[in-house]
Amino acid sequence: MHKEVRKAVDEARRAGFTVRELSGHTWGHIECSCGAHVKVFSTGRNPENGARLIRRFVEQHRKHV
């Protein structure tokens, strides 16, 4: 997994979100207590965009944790 994506996943974990690891192209997903989730791709074309999506999800759902 790209270092920017790994940093974003670690930030989500520290913020209290549930991180579930899967196998395959989708490395896993990050879950909010409201039921929403965002996929984490292990081999995305643009890892910086993937990290940005994770951070945006965390910001939008921070109030639910």
PDB file of N, H, CA, C and O in Angstrom:
ATOM      1  N   MET A   1       0.848  -1.168   0.000  1.00  0.00           N
ATOM      2  CA  MET A   1       0.000   0.000   0.000  1.00  0.00           C
ATOM      3  C   MET A   1       0.899   1.239   0.000  1.00  0.00           C
ATOM      4  O   MET A   1       1.938   1.263   0.660  1.00  0.00           O
ATOM      5  N   HIS A   2       0.497   2.242  -0.731  1.00  0.00           N
ATOM      6  H   HIS A   2      -0.347   2.222  -1.267  1.00  0.00           H
ATOM      7  CA  HIS A   2       1.250   3.487  -0.845  1.00  0.00           C
ATOM      8  C   HIS A   2       1.317   4.192   0.509  1.00  0.00           C
ATOM      9  O   HIS A   2       0.379   4.110   1.302  1.00  0.00           O
ATOM     10  N   LYS A   3       2.417   4.880   0.768  1.00  0.00           N
ATOM     11  H   LYS A   3       3.178   4.948   0.124  1.00  0.00           H
ATOM     12  CA  LYS A   3       2.618   5.487   2.087  1.00  0.00           C
ATOM     13  C   LYS A   3       1.578   6.553   2.415  1.00  0.00           C
ATOM     14  O   LYS A   3       1.204   6.693   3.580  1.00  0.00           O
ATOM     15  N   GLU A   4       1.097   7.310   1.430  1.00  0.00           N
ATOM     16  H   GLU A   4       1.400   7.197   0.484  1.00  0.00           H
ATOM     17  CA  GLU A   4       0.073   8.327   1.697  1.00  0.00           C
ATOM     18  C   GLU A   4      -1.249   7.680   2.098  1.00  0.00           C
ATOM     19  O   GLU A   4      -1.940   8.168   2.992  1.00  0.00           O
ATOM     20  N   VAL A   5      -1.591   6.592   1.441  1.00  0.00           N
ATOM     21  H   VAL A   5      -1.030   6.195   0.715  1.00  0.00           H
ATOM     22  CA  VAL A   5      -2.820   5.873   1.782  1.00  0.00           C
ATOM     23  C   VAL A   5      -2.676   5.266   3.169  1.00  0.00           C
ATOM     24  O   VAL A   5      -3.607   5.331   3.972  1.00  0.00           O
ATOM     25  N   ARG A   6      -1.523   4.679   3.459  1.00  0.00           N
ATOM     26  H   ARG A   6      -0.767   4.626   2.807  1.00  0.00           H
ATOM     27  CA  ARG A   6      -1.289   4.092   4.786  1.00  0.00           C
ATOM     28  C   ARG A   6      -1.414   5.154   5.876  1.00  0.00           C
ATOM     29  O   ARG A   6      -2.001   4.896   6.927  1.00  0.00           O
ATOM     30  N   LYS A   7      -0.863   6.351   5.634  1.00  0.00           N
ATOM     31  H   LYS A   7      -0.386   6.561   4.780  1.00  0.00           H
ATOM     32  CA  LYS A   7      -0.973   7.433   6.617  1.00  0.00           C
ATOM     33  C   LYS A   7      -2.429   7.819   6.843  1.00  0.00           C
ATOM     34  O   LYS A   7      -2.842   8.044   7.980  1.00  0.00           O
ATOM     35  N   ALA A   8      -3.213   7.897   5.765  1.00  0.00           N
ATOM     36  H   ALA A   8      -2.878   7.714   4.841  1.00  0.00           H
ATOM     37  CA  ALA A   8      -4.626   8.262   5.885  1.00  0.00           C
ATOM     38  C   ALA A   8      -5.398   7.187   6.652  1.00  0.00           C
ATOM     39  O   ALA A   8      -6.269   7.509   7.461  1.00  0.00           O
ATOM     40  N   VAL A   9      -5.086   5.919   6.404  1.00  0.00           N
ATOM     41  H   VAL A   9      -4.379   5.657   5.747  1.00  0.00           H
ATOM     42  CA  VAL A   9      -5.740   4.821   7.126  1.00  0.00           C
ATOM     43  C   VAL A   9      -5.378   4.888   8.607  1.00  0.00           C
ATOM     44  O   VAL A   9      -6.242   4.697   9.462  1.00  0.00           O
ATOM     45  N   ASP A  10      -4.119   5.156   8.915  1.00  0.00           N
ATOM     46  H   ASP A  10      -3.417   5.311   8.220  1.00  0.00           H
ATOM     47  CA  ASP A  10      -3.693   5.281  10.313  1.00  0.00           C
ATOM     48  C   ASP A  10      -4.402   6.442  11.002  1.00  0.00           C
ATOM     49  O   ASP A  10      -4.787   6.329  12.166  1.00  0.00           O
ATOM     50  N   GLU A  11      -4.578   7.558  10.292  1.00  0.00           N
ATOM     51  H   GLU A  11      -4.265   7.650   9.347  1.00  0.00           H
ATOM     52  CA  GLU A  11      -5.293   8.711  10.852  1.00  0.00           C
ATOM     53  C   GLU A  11      -6.743   8.337  11.161  1.00  0.00           C
ATOM     54  O   GLU A  11      -7.277   8.715  12.203  1.00  0.00           O
ATOM     55  N   ALA A  12      -7.373   7.595  10.252  1.00  0.00           N
ATOM     56  H   ALA A  12      -6.939   7.288   9.406  1.00  0.00           H
ATOM     57  CA  ALA A  12      -8.758   7.170  10.473  1.00  0.00           C
ATOM     58  C   ALA A  12      -8.849   6.249  11.686  1.00  0.00           C
ATOM     59  O   ALA A  12      -9.769   6.367  12.495  1.00  0.00           O
ATOM     60  N   ARG A  13      -7.900   5.342  11.808  1.00  0.00           N
ATOM     61  H   ARG A  13      -7.153   5.246  11.152  1.00  0.00           H
ATOM     62  CA  ARG A  13      -7.886   4.406  12.940  1.00  0.00           C
ATOM     63  C   ARG A  13      -7.723   5.177  14.255  1.00  0.00           C
ATOM     64  O   ARG A  13      -8.421   4.895  15.230  1.00  0.00           O
ATOM     65  N   ARG A  14      -6.813   6.140  14.283  1.00  0.00           N
ATOM     66  H   ARG A  14      -6.247   6.369  13.492  1.00  0.00           H
ATOM     67  CA  ARG A  14      -6.600   6.950  15.489  1.00  0.00           C
ATOM     68  C   ARG A  14      -7.822   7.803  15.826  1.00  0.00           C
ATOM     69  O   ARG A  14      -8.063   8.112  16.993  1.00  0.00           O
ATOM     70  N   ALA A  15      -8.597   8.184  14.801  1.00  0.00           N
ATOM     71  H   ALA A  15      -8.402   7.932  13.853  1.00  0.00           H
ATOM     72  CA  ALA A  15      -9.796   9.000  15.017  1.00  0.00           C
ATOM     73  C   ALA A  15     -10.972   8.162  15.523  1.00  0.00           C
ATOM     74  O   ALA A  15     -12.017   8.712  15.870  1.00  0.00           O
ATOM     75  N   GLY A  16     -10.810   6.831  15.568  1.00  0.00           N
ATOM     76  H   GLY A  16      -9.961   6.384  15.286  1.00  0.00           H
ATOM     77  CA  GLY A  16     -11.841   5.970  16.121  1.00  0.00           C
ATOM     78  C   GLY A  16     -12.676   5.212  15.109  1.00  0.00           C
ATOM     79  O   GLY A  16     -13.650   4.558  15.480  1.00  0.00           O
ATOM     80  N   PHE A  17     -12.314   5.287  13.840  1.00  0.00           N
ATOM     81  H   PHE A  17     -11.523   5.818  13.539  1.00  0.00           H
ATOM     82  CA  PHE A  17     -13.045   4.559  12.808  1.00  0.00           C
ATOM     83  C   PHE A  17     -12.597   3.103  12.793  1.00  0.00           C
ATOM     84  O   PHE A  17     -11.474   2.786  13.183  1.00  0.00           O
ATOM     85  N   THR A  18     -13.481   2.225  12.343  1.00  0.00           N
ATOM     86  H   THR A  18     -14.394   2.483  12.026  1.00  0.00           H
ATOM     87  CA  THR A  18     -13.165   0.808  12.219  1.00  0.00           C
ATOM     88  C   THR A  18     -12.516   0.565  10.865  1.00  0.00           C
ATOM     89  O   THR A  18     -13.054   0.962   9.832  1.00  0.00           O
ATOM     90  N   VAL A  19     -11.362  -0.086  10.873  1.00  0.00           N
ATOM     91  H   VAL A  19     -10.925  -0.409  11.713  1.00  0.00           H
ATOM     92  CA  VAL A  19     -10.655  -0.410   9.633  1.00  0.00           C
ATOM     93  C   VAL A  19     -10.719  -1.918   9.454  1.00  0.00           C
ATOM     94  O   VAL A  19     -10.213  -2.673  10.285  1.00  0.00           O
ATOM     95  N   ARG A  20     -11.341  -2.351   8.369  1.00  0.00           N
ATOM     96  H   ARG A  20     -11.752  -1.739   7.694  1.00  0.00           H
ATOM     97  CA  ARG A  20     -11.463  -3.781   8.074  1.00  0.00           C
ATOM     98  C   ARG A  20     -10.602  -4.115   6.862  1.00  0.00           C
ATOM     99  O   ARG A  20     -10.744  -3.522   5.793  1.00  0.00           O
ATOM    100  N   GLU A  21      -9.714  -5.071   7.055  1.00  0.00           N
ATOM    101  H   GLU A  21      -9.599  -5.553   7.924  1.00  0.00           H
ATOM    102  CA  GLU A  21      -8.851  -5.508   5.955  1.00  0.00           C
ATOM    103  C   GLU A  21      -9.532  -6.626   5.181  1.00  0.00           C
ATOM    104  O   GLU A  21     -10.099  -7.548   5.767  1.00  0.00           O
ATOM    105  N   LEU A  22      -9.470  -6.532   3.865  1.00  0.00           N
ATOM    106  H   LEU A  22      -9.009  -5.783   3.389  1.00  0.00           H
ATOM    107  CA  LEU A  22      -9.997  -7.550   2.964  1.00  0.00           C
ATOM    108  C   LEU A  22      -8.831  -8.071   2.136  1.00  0.00           C
ATOM    109  O   LEU A  22      -7.674  -7.801   2.460  1.00  0.00           O
ATOM    110  N   SER A  23      -9.113  -8.801   1.092  1.00  0.00           N
ATOM    111  H   SER A  23     -10.052  -9.021   0.829  1.00  0.00           H
ATOM    112  CA  SER A  23      -8.041  -9.246   0.207  1.00  0.00           C
ATOM    113  C   SER A  23      -8.394  -8.866  -1.216  1.00  0.00           C
ATOM    114  O   SER A  23      -9.564  -8.666  -1.542  1.00  0.00           O
ATOM    115  N   GLY A  24      -7.391  -8.768  -2.052  1.00  0.00           N
ATOM    116  H   GLY A  24      -6.441  -8.930  -1.786  1.00  0.00           H
ATOM    117  CA  GLY A  24      -7.615  -8.420  -3.451  1.00  0.00           C
ATOM    118  C   GLY A  24      -7.305  -6.961  -3.734  1.00  0.00           C
ATOM    119  O   GLY A  24      -6.574  -6.308  -2.989  1.00  0.00           O
ATOM    120  N   HIS A  25      -7.874  -6.461  -4.828  1.00  0.00           N
ATOM    121  H   HIS A  25      -8.468  -6.992  -5.433  1.00  0.00           H
ATOM    122  CA  HIS A  25      -7.621  -5.077  -5.243  1.00  0.00           C
ATOM    123  C   HIS A  25      -8.091  -4.092  -4.176  1.00  0.00           C
ATOM    124  O   HIS A  25      -7.448  -3.071  -3.933  1.00  0.00           O
ATOM    125  N   THR A  26      -9.222  -4.410  -3.543  1.00  0.00           N
ATOM    126  H   THR A  26      -9.744  -5.240  -3.740  1.00  0.00           H
ATOM    127  CA  THR A  26      -9.695  -3.583  -2.439  1.00  0.00           C
ATOM    128  C   THR A  26      -8.999  -4.076  -1.183  1.00  0.00           C
ATOM    129  O   THR A  26      -9.308  -5.162  -0.691  1.00  0.00           O
ATOM    130  N   TRP A  27      -8.066  -3.298  -0.658  1.00  0.00           N
ATOM    131  H   TRP A  27      -7.815  -2.416  -1.058  1.00  0.00           H
ATOM    132  CA  TRP A  27      -7.311  -3.686   0.524  1.00  0.00           C
ATOM    133  C   TRP A  27      -8.238  -3.840   1.717  1.00  0.00           C
ATOM    134  O   TRP A  27      -8.042  -4.718   2.559  1.00  0.00           O
ATOM    135  N   GLY A  28      -9.248  -2.984   1.786  1.00  0.00           N
ATOM    136  H   GLY A  28      -9.408  -2.271   1.103  1.00  0.00           H
ATOM    137  CA  GLY A  28     -10.187  -3.025   2.900  1.00  0.00           C
ATOM    138  C   GLY A  28     -11.140  -1.855   2.823  1.00  0.00           C
ATOM    139  O   GLY A  28     -11.276  -1.216   1.780  1.00  0.00           O
ATOM    140  N   HIS A  29     -11.803  -1.577   3.944  1.00  0.00           N
ATOM    141  H   HIS A  29     -11.693  -2.096   4.792  1.00  0.00           H
ATOM    142  CA  HIS A  29     -12.620  -0.380   3.998  1.00  0.00           C
ATOM    143  C   HIS A  29     -12.639   0.180   5.407  1.00  0.00           C
ATOM    144  O   HIS A  29     -12.350  -0.509   6.385  1.00  0.00           O
ATOM    145  N   ILE A  30     -12.991   1.461   5.474  1.00  0.00           N
ATOM    146  H   ILE A  30     -13.226   2.021   4.679  1.00  0.00           H
ATOM    147  CA  ILE A  30     -13.067   2.184   6.735  1.00  0.00           C
ATOM    148  C   ILE A  30     -14.539   2.421   7.010  1.00  0.00           C
ATOM    149  O   ILE A  30     -15.264   2.947   6.165  1.00  0.00           O
ATOM    150  N   GLU A  31     -14.975   2.029   8.198  1.00  0.00           N
ATOM    151  H   GLU A  31     -14.386   1.602   8.884  1.00  0.00           H
ATOM    152  CA  GLU A  31     -16.389   2.117   8.546  1.00  0.00           C
ATOM    153  C   GLU A  31     -16.633   3.188   9.595  1.00  0.00           C
ATOM    154  O   GLU A  31     -15.833   3.395  10.508  1.00  0.00           O
ATOM    155  N   CYS A  32     -17.759   3.859   9.434  1.00  0.00           N
ATOM    156  H   CYS A  32     -18.409   3.691   8.692  1.00  0.00           H
ATOM    157  CA  CYS A  32     -18.235   4.827  10.412  1.00  0.00           C
ATOM    158  C   CYS A  32     -19.330   4.151  11.234  1.00  0.00           C
ATOM    159  O   CYS A  32     -19.947   3.192  10.770  1.00  0.00           O
ATOM    160  N   SER A  33     -19.573   4.631  12.428  1.00  0.00           N
ATOM    161  H   SER A  33     -19.071   5.409  12.806  1.00  0.00           H
ATOM    162  CA  SER A  33     -20.624   4.045  13.263  1.00  0.00           C
ATOM    163  C   SER A  33     -22.016   4.285  12.686  1.00  0.00           C
ATOM    164  O   SER A  33     -22.964   3.613  13.092  1.00  0.00           O
ATOM    165  N   CYS A  34     -22.166   5.233  11.741  1.00  0.00           N
ATOM    166  H   CYS A  34     -21.395   5.778  11.412  1.00  0.00           H
ATOM    167  CA  CYS A  34     -23.470   5.487  11.115  1.00  0.00           C
ATOM    168  C   CYS A  34     -23.774   4.463  10.024  1.00  0.00           C
ATOM    169  O   CYS A  34     -24.880   4.456   9.483  1.00  0.00           O
ATOM    170  N   GLY A  35     -22.811   3.597   9.692  1.00  0.00           N
ATOM    171  H   GLY A  35     -21.913   3.603  10.132  1.00  0.00           H
ATOM    172  CA  GLY A  35     -23.016   2.571   8.680  1.00  0.00           C
ATOM    173  C   GLY A  35     -22.352   2.870   7.349  1.00  0.00           C
ATOM    174  O   GLY A  35     -22.256   1.990   6.494  1.00  0.00           O
ATOM    175  N   ALA A  36     -21.895   4.094   7.164  1.00  0.00           N
ATOM    176  H   ALA A  36     -21.973   4.809   7.859  1.00  0.00           H
ATOM    177  CA  ALA A  36     -21.217   4.451   5.915  1.00  0.00           C
ATOM    178  C   ALA A  36     -19.806   3.867   5.917  1.00  0.00           C
ATOM    179  O   ALA A  36     -19.225   3.619   6.974  1.00  0.00           O
ATOM    180  N   HIS A  37     -19.266   3.652   4.721  1.00  0.00           N
ATOM    181  H   HIS A  37     -19.738   3.853   3.862  1.00  0.00           H
ATOM    182  CA  HIS A  37     -17.893   3.173   4.623  1.00  0.00           C
ATOM    183  C   HIS A  37     -17.263   3.686   3.336  1.00  0.00           C
ATOM    184  O   HIS A  37     -17.952   4.086   2.398  1.00  0.00           O
ATOM    185  N   VAL A  38     -15.942   3.662   3.319  1.00  0.00           N
ATOM    186  H   VAL A  38     -15.382   3.337   4.081  1.00  0.00           H
ATOM    187  CA  VAL A  38     -15.183   4.047   2.134  1.00  0.00           C
ATOM    188  C   VAL A  38     -14.190   2.923   1.846  1.00  0.00           C
ATOM    189  O   VAL A  38     -13.565   2.385   2.760  1.00  0.00           O
ATOM    190  N   LYS A  39     -14.050   2.575   0.567  1.00  0.00           N
ATOM    191  H   LYS A  39     -14.558   3.013  -0.176  1.00  0.00           H
ATOM    192  CA  LYS A  39     -13.119   1.515   0.176  1.00  0.00           C
ATOM    193  C   LYS A  39     -11.693   2.049   0.155  1.00  0.00           C
ATOM    194  O   LYS A  39     -11.446   3.209  -0.175  1.00  0.00           O
ATOM    195  N   VAL A  40     -10.761   1.169   0.515  1.00  0.00           N
ATOM    196  H   VAL A  40     -10.961   0.227   0.783  1.00  0.00           H
ATOM    197  CA  VAL A  40      -9.335   1.490   0.468  1.00  0.00           C
ATOM    198  C   VAL A  40      -8.715   0.554  -0.561  1.00  0.00           C
ATOM    199  O   VAL A  40      -8.706  -0.663  -0.377  1.00  0.00           O
ATOM    200  N   PHE A  41      -8.197   1.128  -1.642  1.00  0.00           N
ATOM    201  H   PHE A  41      -8.204   2.116  -1.791  1.00  0.00           H
ATOM    202  CA  PHE A  41      -7.611   0.332  -2.711  1.00  0.00           C
ATOM    203  C   PHE A  41      -6.105   0.207  -2.512  1.00  0.00           C
ATOM    204  O   PHE A  41      -5.427   1.184  -2.192  1.00  0.00           O
ATOM    205  N   SER A  42      -5.593  -0.995  -2.703  1.00  0.00           N
ATOM    206  H   SER A  42      -6.144  -1.789  -2.963  1.00  0.00           H
ATOM    207  CA  SER A  42      -4.161  -1.232  -2.513  1.00  0.00           C
ATOM    208  C   SER A  42      -3.360  -0.867  -3.749  1.00  0.00           C
ATOM    209  O   SER A  42      -2.160  -0.608  -3.653  1.00  0.00           O
ATOM    210  N   THR A  43      -4.000  -0.844  -4.900  1.00  0.00           N
ATOM    211  H   THR A  43      -4.974  -1.055  -4.978  1.00  0.00           H
ATOM    212  CA  THR A  43      -3.264  -0.593  -6.141  1.00  0.00           C
ATOM    213  C   THR A  43      -3.968   0.466  -6.984  1.00  0.00           C
ATOM    214  O   THR A  43      -4.188   0.268  -8.179  1.00  0.00           O
ATOM    215  N   GLY A  44      -4.311   1.563  -6.377  1.00  0.00           N
ATOM    216  H   GLY A  44      -4.132   1.725  -5.407  1.00  0.00           H
ATOM    217  CA  GLY A  44      -4.980   2.625  -7.120  1.00  0.00           C
ATOM    218  C   GLY A  44      -4.036   3.314  -8.092  1.00  0.00           C
ATOM    219  O   GLY A  44      -2.819   3.299  -7.907  1.00  0.00           O
ATOM    220  N   ARG A  45      -4.606   3.916  -9.127  1.00  0.00           N
ATOM    221  H   ARG A  45      -5.594   3.928  -9.277  1.00  0.00           H
ATOM    222  CA  ARG A  45      -3.796   4.613 -10.123  1.00  0.00           C
ATOM    223  C   ARG A  45      -3.135   5.857  -9.541  1.00  0.00           C
ATOM    224  O   ARG A  45      -1.991   6.180  -9.861  1.00  0.00           O
ATOM    225  N   ASN A  46      -3.882   6.548  -8.679  1.00  0.00           N
ATOM    226  H   ASN A  46      -4.811   6.285  -8.420  1.00  0.00           H
ATOM    227  CA  ASN A  46      -3.373   7.774  -8.082  1.00  0.00           C
ATOM    228  C   ASN A  46      -3.554   7.679  -6.565  1.00  0.00           C
ATOM    229  O   ASN A  46      -4.617   8.028  -6.052  1.00  0.00           O
ATOM    230  N   PRO A  47      -2.539   7.216  -5.845  1.00  0.00           N
ATOM    231  CA  PRO A  47      -2.677   7.002  -4.404  1.00  0.00           C
ATOM    232  C   PRO A  47      -2.963   8.278  -3.618  1.00  0.00           C
ATOM    233  O   PRO A  47      -3.601   8.222  -2.566  1.00  0.00           O
ATOM    234  N   GLU A  48      -2.499   9.428  -4.113  1.00  0.00           N
ATOM    235  H   GLU A  48      -1.982   9.473  -4.968  1.00  0.00           H
ATOM    236  CA  GLU A  48      -2.764  10.685  -3.413  1.00  0.00           C
ATOM    237  C   GLU A  48      -4.262  10.975  -3.395  1.00  0.00           C
ATOM    238  O   GLU A  48      -4.791  11.456  -2.393  1.00  0.00           O
ATOM    239  N   ASN A  49      -4.950  10.681  -4.511  1.00  0.00           N
ATOM    240  H   ASN A  49      -4.520  10.290  -5.325  1.00  0.00           H
ATOM    241  CA  ASN A  49      -6.405  10.868  -4.545  1.00  0.00           C
ATOM    242  C   ASN A  49      -7.097   9.913  -3.581  1.00  0.00           C
ATOM    243  O   ASN A  49      -8.064  10.293  -2.921  1.00  0.00           O
ATOM    244  N   GLY A  50      -6.612   8.683  -3.495  1.00  0.00           N
ATOM    245  H   GLY A  50      -5.827   8.374  -4.031  1.00  0.00           H
ATOM    246  CA  GLY A  50      -7.181   7.722  -2.558  1.00  0.00           C
ATOM    247  C   GLY A  50      -7.044   8.197  -1.121  1.00  0.00           C
ATOM    248  O   GLY A  50      -7.981   8.084  -0.331  1.00  0.00           O
ATOM    249  N   ALA A  51      -5.877   8.727  -0.785  1.00  0.00           N
ATOM    250  H   ALA A  51      -5.116   8.818  -1.427  1.00  0.00           H
ATOM    251  CA  ALA A  51      -5.648   9.249   0.559  1.00  0.00           C
ATOM    252  C   ALA A  51      -6.561  10.442   0.826  1.00  0.00           C
ATOM    253  O   ALA A  51      -7.092  10.586   1.927  1.00  0.00           O
ATOM    254  N   ARG A  52      -6.743  11.289  -0.174  1.00  0.00           N
ATOM    255  H   ARG A  52      -6.312  11.171  -1.068  1.00  0.00           H
ATOM    256  CA  ARG A  52      -7.608  12.461  -0.019  1.00  0.00           C
ATOM    257  C   ARG A  52      -9.064  12.032   0.220  1.00  0.00           C
ATOM    258  O   ARG A  52      -9.760  12.633   1.037  1.00  0.00           O
ATOM    259  N   LEU A  53      -9.522  10.995  -0.492  1.00  0.00           N
ATOM    260  H   LEU A  53      -8.956  10.506  -1.156  1.00  0.00           H
ATOM    261  CA  LEU A  53     -10.885  10.492  -0.285  1.00  0.00           C
ATOM    262  C   LEU A  53     -11.081   9.960   1.136  1.00  0.00           C
ATOM    263  O   LEU A  53     -12.120  10.189   1.756  1.00  0.00           O
ATOM    264  N   ILE A  54     -10.079   9.256   1.640  1.00  0.00           N
ATOM    265  H   ILE A  54      -9.235   9.071   1.136  1.00  0.00           H
ATOM    266  CA  ILE A  54     -10.158   8.723   3.005  1.00  0.00           C
ATOM    267  C   ILE A  54     -10.222   9.864   4.007  1.00  0.00           C
ATOM    268  O   ILE A  54     -11.042   9.843   4.925  1.00  0.00           O
ATOM    269  N   ARG A  55      -9.364  10.857   3.835  1.00  0.00           N
ATOM    270  H   ARG A  55      -8.698  10.874   3.090  1.00  0.00           H
ATOM    271  CA  ARG A  55      -9.345  11.995   4.767  1.00  0.00           C
ATOM    272  C   ARG A  55     -10.659  12.781   4.719  1.00  0.00           C
ATOM    273  O   ARG A  55     -11.148  13.241   5.751  1.00  0.00           O
ATOM    274  N   ARG A  56     -11.224  12.931   3.526  1.00  0.00           N
ATOM    275  H   ARG A  56     -10.827  12.557   2.688  1.00  0.00           H
ATOM    276  CA  ARG A  56     -12.506  13.635   3.392  1.00  0.00           C
ATOM    277  C   ARG A  56     -13.614  12.851   4.103  1.00  0.00           C
ATOM    278  O   ARG A  56     -14.454  13.439   4.784  1.00  0.00           O
ATOM    279  N   PHE A  57     -13.613  11.531   3.943  1.00  0.00           N
ATOM    280  H   PHE A  57     -12.931  11.053   3.390  1.00  0.00           H
ATOM    281  CA  PHE A  57     -14.600  10.687   4.618  1.00  0.00           C
ATOM    282  C   PHE A  57     -14.483  10.851   6.132  1.00  0.00           C
ATOM    283  O   PHE A  57     -15.491  11.007   6.821  1.00  0.00           O
ATOM    284  N   VAL A  58     -13.261  10.816   6.646  1.00  0.00           N
ATOM    285  H   VAL A  58     -12.442  10.689   6.087  1.00  0.00           H
ATOM    286  CA  VAL A  58     -13.036  10.954   8.085  1.00  0.00           C
ATOM    287  C   VAL A  58     -13.549  12.309   8.564  1.00  0.00           C
ATOM    288  O   VAL A  58     -14.210  12.384   9.599  1.00  0.00           O
ATOM    289  N   GLU A  59     -13.257  13.372   7.834  1.00  0.00           N
ATOM    290  H   GLU A  59     -12.719  13.311   6.993  1.00  0.00           H
ATOM    291  CA  GLU A  59     -13.705  14.712   8.216  1.00  0.00           C
ATOM    292  C   GLU A  59     -15.230  14.792   8.225  1.00  0.00           C
ATOM    293  O   GLU A  59     -15.812  15.367   9.145  1.00  0.00           O
ATOM    294  N   GLN A  60     -15.878  14.223   7.216  1.00  0.00           N
ATOM    295  H   GLN A  60     -15.405  13.756   6.469  1.00  0.00           H
ATOM    296  CA  GLN A  60     -17.335  14.299   7.106  1.00  0.00           C
ATOM    297  C   GLN A  60     -18.048  13.460   8.160  1.00  0.00           C
ATOM    298  O   GLN A  60     -19.180  13.769   8.531  1.00  0.00           O
ATOM    299  N   HIS A  61     -17.403  12.408   8.646  1.00  0.00           N
ATOM    300  H   HIS A  61     -16.483  12.157   8.345  1.00  0.00           H
ATOM    301  CA  HIS A  61     -18.055  11.492   9.583  1.00  0.00           C
ATOM    302  C   HIS A  61     -17.469  11.560  10.991  1.00  0.00           C
ATOM    303  O   HIS A  61     -17.831  10.747  11.842  1.00  0.00           O
ATOM    304  N   ARG A  62     -16.595  12.487  11.247  1.00  0.00           N
ATOM    305  H   ARG A  62     -16.302  13.146  10.555  1.00  0.00           H
ATOM    306  CA  ARG A  62     -15.947  12.593  12.563  1.00  0.00           C
ATOM    307  C   ARG A  62     -16.974  12.750  13.688  1.00  0.00           C
ATOM    308  O   ARG A  62     -16.770  12.243  14.791  1.00  0.00           O
ATOM    309  N   LYS A  63     -18.075  13.451  13.410  1.00  0.00           N
ATOM    310  H   LYS A  63     -18.240  13.863  12.514  1.00  0.00           H
ATOM    311  CA  LYS A  63     -19.087  13.696  14.448  1.00  0.00           C
ATOM    312  C   LYS A  63     -19.836  12.425  14.859  1.00  0.00           C
ATOM    313  O   LYS A  63     -20.471  12.407  15.913  1.00  0.00           O
ATOM    314  N   HIS A  64     -19.776  11.371  14.055  1.00  0.00           N
ATOM    315  H   HIS A  64     -19.260  11.386  13.199  1.00  0.00           H
ATOM    316  CA  HIS A  64     -20.478  10.122  14.358  1.00  0.00           C
ATOM    317  C   HIS A  64     -19.673   9.196  15.259  1.00  0.00           C
ATOM    318  O   HIS A  64     -20.228   8.279  15.864  1.00  0.00           O
ATOM    319  N   VAL A  65     -18.390   9.427  15.348  1.00  0.00           N
ATOM    320  H   VAL A  65     -17.940  10.172  14.856  1.00  0.00           H
ATOM    321  CA  VAL A  65     -17.522   8.509  16.098  1.00  0.00           C
ATOM    322  C   VAL A  65     -17.542   8.858  17.566  1.00  0.00           C
ATOM    323  O   VAL A  65     -16.874   8.203  18.366  1.00  0.00           O
TER     324      VAL A  65
END
